[in-house]
């Protein structure tokens, strides 16, 4: 088995940040279960709801109920998730603009694992800067016990 790994890839021309893991991936049903309700509830409404609470409850929700995933829409117009589950031949592409709907289609993917592709908004260009991204990863990913590569170089662990 391959060593578990997370890679980050930037494409400034396409304005994309792609985060890929070498994990077991997700099946179609797992993808819908994990991300379907996120898109259907509408990102802005959800963020407004948790932001309206005047306590630390919103912060404690990060990592639960998809709150961490919602943050992708703070910097991206569209988010694509491409995944292939171990033991399955089909891969799937989930895509949403975070406004209440998503699309799901069968696609080709040679490796198992998952890629999250952020189509970075014009006003969030700092996330396409390798130095800034490396700094953010080092600052906020100290709890990740896996190598994280950016541009082929380890930025943490």
SEMARLUM-298756 format. One line per 8 residues: their letters; for each residue z, x, y of N, C-alpha, C, O. Coordinates in steps of 0.02 Angstrom, whole numbers, padded with zeros to 5 digits. Atoms other than C-alpha are relative to their C-alpha. Example, Ala and Ser with C-alpha at 12.3 -4.5 7.8 and 13.67 -1.06 7.14 Angstrom:
<pts>
AS = 00000,00045,-00059,00390,00615,-00225,00000,00045,00060,00033,00097,00059 ~ -00003,-00042,-00059,00357,00684,-00053,00037,-00039,00055,00045,-00014,00110
</pts>
This chain:
<pts>
XXXXXXXX = 00000,00042,-00060,00000,00000,00000,00000,00044,00062,00031,00097,00064 ~ 00004,-00037,-00063,-00039,00057,00176,00066,-00004,00037,00105,-00051,00029 ~ -00059,00000,-00043,00099,00104,00296,-00006,-00056,00051,-00058,-00061,00084 ~ 00003,00052,-00052,00142,-00044,00408,-00011,00032,00068,00017,00085,00084 ~ 00021,-00029,-00062,00068,-00015,00579,-00019,-00054,00050,-00045,-00107,00031 ~ 00022,00043,-00055,00039,-00099,00747,-00044,00043,00045,-00023,00097,00065 ~ 00043,-00037,-00045,-00108,-00043,00853,-00017,-00044,00061,-00023,-00105,00056 ~ 00020,00033,-00062,-00151,-00086,01033,-00067,00030,00021,-00076,00091,00020
XXXXXXXX = 00066,-00023,-00022,-00331,-00076,01094,-00018,-00035,00065,-00012,-00096,00071 ~ 00020,00026,-00065,-00392,-00098,01272,-00076,00004,00007,-00107,00053,-00014 ~ 00071,-00001,-00019,-00568,-00145,01327,-00004,-00025,00072,-00003,-00085,00085 ~ 00000,00018,-00071,-00575,-00140,01516,-00061,-00041,00020,-00056,-00085,00062 ~ 00061,00037,-00016,-00755,-00203,01522,00005,-00073,-00021,-00014,-00118,00017 ~ -00007,00069,00025,-00717,-00357,01417,00066,-00032,00024,00077,-00091,00014 ~ -00066,00022,-00024,-00541,-00370,01495,00042,-00027,-00058,00071,-00081,-00053 ~ -00039,00022,00057,-00458,-00381,01324,00052,00052,-00019,00041,00112,-00014
XXXXXXXX = -00052,-00039,00032,-00297,-00315,01251,00008,-00029,-00069,00022,-00089,-00077 ~ -00004,00022,00069,-00295,-00325,01062,00059,00033,-00035,00064,00094,-00036 ~ -00058,-00024,00037,-00134,-00309,00962,-00014,-00017,-00073,-00023,-00076,-00090 ~ 00016,00010,00070,-00165,-00286,00775,00055,00027,-00044,00082,00081,-00031 ~ -00048,-00026,00049,-00044,-00271,00631,-00033,00003,-00068,-00084,-00028,-00081 ~ 00026,-00009,00069,-00073,-00220,00451,00043,-00040,-00049,00050,-00020,-00107 ~ -00044,00041,00042,00043,-00355,00383,-00038,-00043,-00048,-00097,-00032,-00061 ~ 00030,00042,00052,00008,-00491,00256,-00047,-00053,00028,-00083,-00085,-00011
XXXXXXXX = 00044,00050,-00029,-00085,-00603,00378,00025,-00070,-00010,00080,-00081,-00036 ~ -00018,00071,00007,-00083,-00792,00382,-00057,-00039,-00031,-00116,-00023,-00020 ~ 00050,00047,00027,-00172,-00928,00286,-00017,-00050,00055,00014,-00051,00108 ~ 00019,00052,-00048,-00258,-01072,00376,00060,-00044,00016,00074,-00058,00075 ~ -00056,00045,-00010,-00107,-01184,00351,00057,00034,00038,00089,00003,00081 ~ -00053,-00036,-00035,00016,-01050,00408,-00018,00009,00074,00025,00005,00117 ~ 00024,-00009,-00068,-00089,-01020,00564,00011,-00065,00040,00035,-00063,00096 ~ -00009,00065,-00033,-00088,-01205,00608,00074,-00014,00010,00094,-00037,00063
XXXXXXXX = -00071,00013,-00004,00097,-01219,00571,00033,00044,00054,00075,00020,00092 ~ -00031,-00047,-00047,00142,-01064,00674,-00023,-00009,00071,00016,-00003,00118 ~ 00027,00001,-00068,00027,-01089,00823,-00026,-00067,00023,-00036,-00077,00083 ~ 00028,00065,-00019,-00038,-01268,00820,00043,-00038,00049,00017,-00067,00097 ~ -00044,00038,-00045,00114,-01345,00903,00006,00034,00068,00018,00001,00118 ~ -00002,-00035,-00063,00113,-01210,01036,-00056,-00024,00045,-00044,-00041,00103 ~ 00057,00022,-00040,-00060,-01258,01095,00006,-00074,00017,-00008,-00094,00073 ~ -00002,00072,-00010,-00032,-01444,01073,00051,-00022,00052,00041,-00073,00085
XXXXXXXX = -00051,00022,-00047,00124,-01450,01181,-00017,00021,00072,00014,-00004,00119 ~ 00018,-00023,-00067,00041,-01362,01327,00048,00053,00024,00107,00040,00032 ~ -00041,-00057,-00018,00105,-01193,01382,00039,-00013,00064,00100,-00002,00066 ~ -00034,00008,-00065,00144,-01236,01563,00057,-00049,-00005,00111,-00036,00022 ~ -00053,00049,00006,00244,-01391,01519,00060,00029,-00036,00117,00017,-00016 ~ -00055,-00030,00038,00346,-01294,01392,00037,00051,00042,00099,00051,00043 ~ -00032,-00051,-00041,00379,-01147,01508,00039,-00032,00057,00094,-00009,00074 ~ -00035,00034,-00054,00425,-01266,01649,00065,-00031,-00027,00117,-00029,00007
XXXXXXXX = -00059,00032,00030,00546,-01357,01533,00055,00050,-00011,00112,00038,00008 ~ -00053,-00048,00014,00638,-01202,01476,00023,00036,00064,00080,00057,00069 ~ -00018,-00032,-00063,00633,-01128,01652,00045,-00044,00042,00083,-00020,00083 ~ -00039,00047,-00039,00714,-01285,01721,00074,00003,-00018,00117,-00017,00020 ~ -00070,-00007,00021,00872,-01249,01622,00031,00056,00042,00004,00111,00046 ~ -00032,-00048,-00046,00992,-01159,01740,00050,00045,-00036,00099,00067,-00006 ~ -00044,-00045,00036,01073,-01054,01604,-00042,00050,-00038,-00103,00053,-00029 ~ 00035,-00052,00037,01027,-00913,01488,-00033,-00026,-00065,-00057,00014,-00105
XXXXXXXX = 00028,00028,00062,00966,-01032,01352,-00074,00018,-00008,-00096,00031,-00064 ~ 00071,-00016,00005,00784,-00997,01394,-00010,00070,-00028,-00052,00081,-00071 ~ 00004,-00068,00025,00809,-00811,01366,00017,00005,-00073,-00012,00045,-00110 ~ -00020,-00004,00070,00894,-00843,01200,-00052,-00031,-00046,-00049,-00022,-00107 ~ 00052,00031,00040,00741,-00941,01142,-00056,00049,-00017,-00097,00035,-00061 ~ 00053,-00048,00013,00628,-00787,01147,00002,00018,-00074,00056,00034,-00101 ~ 00003,-00014,00071,00570,-00757,00969,00011,-00061,-00043,00004,-00058,-00104 ~ -00008,00063,00036,00606,-00937,00921,-00046,-00051,00031,-00058,-00050,00092
XXXXXXXX = 00042,00055,-00024,00492,-01088,00936,-00062,00024,00037,-00091,-00014,00075 ~ 00061,-00024,-00031,00347,-00979,00992,00005,00019,00073,-00046,00029,00105 ~ -00007,-00016,-00071,00420,-00938,01162,-00031,00068,00016,-00064,00075,00068 ~ 00029,-00065,-00011,00369,-00756,01146,-00076,-00004,00002,-00108,00029,00043 ~ 00072,00008,00001,00193,-00808,01103,-00025,-00035,00063,-00079,-00018,00088 ~ 00019,00033,-00062,00188,-00924,01254,-00011,00049,00056,-00054,00039,00099 ~ 00005,-00048,-00054,00211,-00773,01365,-00069,00031,00005,-00088,00056,00058 ~ 00068,-00027,-00001,00035,-00716,01317,-00042,-00036,00053,-00085,-00006,00084
XXXXXXXX = 00039,00039,-00048,-00033,-00856,01427,00020,00014,00073,-00012,-00011,00119 ~ -00019,-00021,-00068,00058,-00782,01577,-00048,00054,00025,-00055,00064,00086 ~ 00046,-00053,-00019,-00069,-00639,01575,-00071,-00011,-00024,-00116,00026,-00005 ~ 00066,00011,00031,-00216,-00711,01478,-00026,-00070,00013,00012,-00119,00010 ~ 00033,00065,-00006,-00340,-00851,01511,-00007,-00033,-00067,00002,-00094,-00074 ~ 00011,00024,00068,-00374,-00867,01325,00032,00049,-00047,00034,00110,-00035 ~ -00028,-00042,00052,-00288,-00802,01170,-00034,-00018,-00065,-00039,-00076,-00084 ~ 00029,00009,00066,-00376,-00777,01004,00046,00033,-00051,00072,00088,-00038
XXXXXXXX = -00038,-00030,00055,-00283,-00746,00841,-00047,00000,-00060,-00070,-00052,-00083 ~ 00044,-00008,00058,-00387,-00678,00698,00042,00027,-00056,00076,00078,-00048 ~ -00045,-00019,00054,-00301,-00665,00531,-00030,-00012,-00069,-00070,-00057,-00079 ~ 00019,00009,00071,-00331,-00643,00345,00061,00014,-00042,00091,00068,-00038 ~ -00060,-00005,00043,-00192,-00672,00220,-00016,00042,-00061,-00071,00039,-00088 ~ 00007,-00040,00062,-00167,-00550,00077,-00015,-00047,-00058,00017,-00099,-00065 ~ 00018,00040,00058,-00248,-00618,-00080,-00051,-00055,00014,-00071,-00090,-00032 ~ 00049,00050,-00018,-00369,-00730,00014,-00064,00033,00024,-00062,00087,00054
XXXXXXXX = 00065,-00027,-00021,-00554,-00702,00046,-00018,-00021,00071,-00052,00016,00107 ~ 00017,00026,-00066,-00567,-00809,00203,00047,00025,00054,00107,00034,00042 ~ -00040,-00016,-00060,-00509,-00757,00375,-00009,-00059,00048,-00055,-00099,00042 ~ 00000,00056,-00046,-00473,-00876,00518,00008,00025,00072,00041,00075,00085 ~ -00007,-00015,-00072,-00491,-00873,00707,00027,-00062,00034,-00004,-00115,00034 ~ -00032,00051,-00041,-00373,-00979,00811,-00010,00020,00072,-00002,00078,00089 ~ 00012,-00016,-00070,-00413,-00990,00996,00026,-00057,00044,00019,-00116,00028 ~ -00026,00050,-00046,-00329,-01078,01143,00003,00028,00071,00010,00088,00081
XXXXXXXX = -00012,-00019,-00069,-00319,-01076,01332,00071,-00020,00021,00089,-00014,00079 ~ -00069,00017,-00014,-00139,-01137,01319,00010,-00065,00037,00066,-00079,00060 ~ -00006,00061,-00039,-00176,-01303,01403,00005,-00062,-00043,00002,-00118,-00018 ~ -00013,00058,00042,-00149,-01415,01253,-00046,-00008,-00059,-00036,-00054,-00099 ~ 00045,00006,00058,-00290,-01387,01128,-00014,00069,-00029,-00004,00120,00004 ~ 00020,-00062,00030,-00348,-01255,01007,-00059,-00013,-00046,-00071,-00069,-00067 ~ 00054,00004,00049,-00497,-01218,00897,00018,00044,-00059,00057,00092,-00052 ~ -00013,-00039,00060,-00494,-01151,00720,-00065,00004,-00038,-00097,-00047,-00051
XXXXXXXX = 00062,-00008,00037,-00641,-01078,00626,00007,00055,-00052,00044,00103,-00042 ~ 00003,-00052,00052,-00672,-00979,00467,-00045,00056,00025,-00099,00043,00052 ~ 00040,-00058,-00022,-00735,-00803,00505,00005,00055,-00053,00041,00048,-00102 ~ -00003,-00059,00044,-00763,-00635,00419,00051,00049,00028,00053,00061,00089 ~ -00046,-00055,-00017,-00627,-00501,00421,00009,00041,-00063,00028,00014,-00115 ~ -00002,-00041,00060,-00628,-00355,00302,00071,00017,-00021,00085,00024,-00081 ~ -00068,-00021,00017,-00443,-00310,00311,00049,-00058,00007,00038,-00105,00045 ~ -00054,00049,-00009,-00285,-00412,00289,00038,00018,00063,00032,00074,00089
XXXXXXXX = -00038,-00011,-00060,-00171,-00430,00438,-00021,-00048,00055,-00061,-00094,00043 ~ 00011,00046,-00056,-00177,-00512,00608,-00015,00039,00063,00015,00092,00076 ~ 00015,-00027,-00067,-00254,-00472,00777,00009,-00056,00051,-00015,-00112,00042 ~ -00009,00045,-00056,-00200,-00557,00937,-00040,00030,00058,-00027,00086,00079 ~ 00043,-00025,-00053,-00332,-00540,01073,00015,-00039,00064,00004,-00099,00067 ~ -00015,00030,-00065,-00277,-00573,01252,-00060,00012,00045,-00080,00070,00055 ~ 00054,-00005,-00049,-00420,-00609,01372,00034,00000,00068,00049,-00053,00096 ~ -00044,-00011,-00057,-00329,-00538,01523,-00029,-00030,00064,-00087,-00019,00082
XXXXXXXX = 00018,00032,-00063,-00334,-00637,01685,-00014,00053,00053,00010,00109,00048 ~ 00017,-00046,-00055,-00404,-00557,01843,00062,00026,00036,00063,00084,00056 ~ -00059,-00021,-00037,-00232,-00552,01924,00051,00037,-00043,00107,00050,-00021 ~ -00046,-00035,00045,-00153,-00463,01774,-00030,00065,-00026,-00015,00087,-00081 ~ 00035,-00061,00019,-00259,-00306,01770,00044,00058,-00020,00022,00103,-00055 ~ -00046,-00055,00019,-00106,-00193,01754,00008,00006,-00075,00024,00060,-00101 ~ -00007,-00002,00073,-00101,-00240,01570,-00059,00032,-00035,-00059,00040,-00096 ~ 00058,-00037,00027,-00269,-00153,01547,00005,00074,00017,-00041,00113,00001
XXXXXXXX = -00011,-00070,-00016,-00198,00012,01611,00041,00032,-00056,00098,00012,-00068 ~ -00034,-00030,00058,-00151,00124,01462,00069,00028,00017,00116,00021,-00023 ~ -00065,-00028,-00018,-00009,00211,01555,00051,-00055,00011,00108,-00050,-00013 ~ -00046,00056,-00013,00069,00048,01615,00017,-00036,-00065,00075,-00053,-00077 ~ -00012,00034,00063,00048,-00032,01444,00046,00041,-00045,00092,00014,-00076 ~ -00044,-00044,00039,00127,00118,01358,00072,-00003,00024,00118,-00005,-00016 ~ -00067,00005,-00029,00274,00108,01477,00034,-00066,-00021,00092,-00067,-00039 ~ -00027,00066,00018,00297,-00079,01441,00020,00000,-00074,00073,-00025,-00092
XXXXXXXX = -00015,-00002,00071,00288,-00050,01253,00063,00041,-00014,00106,00019,-00052 ~ -00060,-00041,00010,00416,00090,01260,00063,-00035,00024,00115,-00030,-00008 ~ -00058,00033,-00029,00532,-00014,01368,00023,-00060,-00041,00083,-00071,-00050 ~ -00019,00064,00031,00526,-00178,01271,-00006,-00001,-00076,00010,-00052,-00107 ~ 00010,00001,00073,00487,-00127,01091,00044,00049,-00037,00027,00071,-00092 ~ -00044,-00047,00033,00632,-00014,01050,00031,-00028,-00063,00057,00010,-00104 ~ -00027,00032,00061,00687,-00139,00917,-00052,-00004,-00056,-00034,-00025,-00112 ~ 00052,00003,00050,00521,-00128,00823,00003,00064,-00042,-00007,00119,-00015
XXXXXXXX = -00008,-00059,00043,00545,-00011,00674,-00066,00019,-00034,-00065,00041,-00091 ~ 00065,-00019,00026,00359,00018,00649,-00036,00043,00052,-00023,00036,00111 ~ 00039,-00037,-00049,00239,00142,00727,-00045,-00047,00040,-00075,-00094,00013 ~ 00044,00038,-00044,00147,00069,00877,-00047,00051,00032,-00025,00096,00067 ~ 00049,-00047,-00025,-00014,00158,00921,-00040,-00031,00057,-00059,-00089,00054 ~ 00041,00020,-00057,-00106,00146,01087,-00050,00056,00010,-00032,00112,00025 ~ 00052,-00051,-00006,-00272,00236,01095,00007,00055,-00051,-00010,00112,-00038 ~ -00007,-00048,00054,-00234,00322,00930,00062,00043,00005,00075,00083,-00040
XXXXX = -00061,-00040,-00007,-00072,00397,00995,00061,-00045,-00003,00061,-00102,00021 ~ -00061,00037,00007,00103,00342,00955,00033,-00009,00068,00044,00041,00104 ~ -00035,00009,-00063,00188,00262,01105,00073,-00017,-00012,00112,-00020,00035 ~ -00071,00010,00017,00349,00225,01014,00009,00014,-00074,-00037,00005,-00113 ~ -00023,-00011,00069,00440,00273,00853,-00023,00065,-00029,-00006,00080,-00086
</pts>
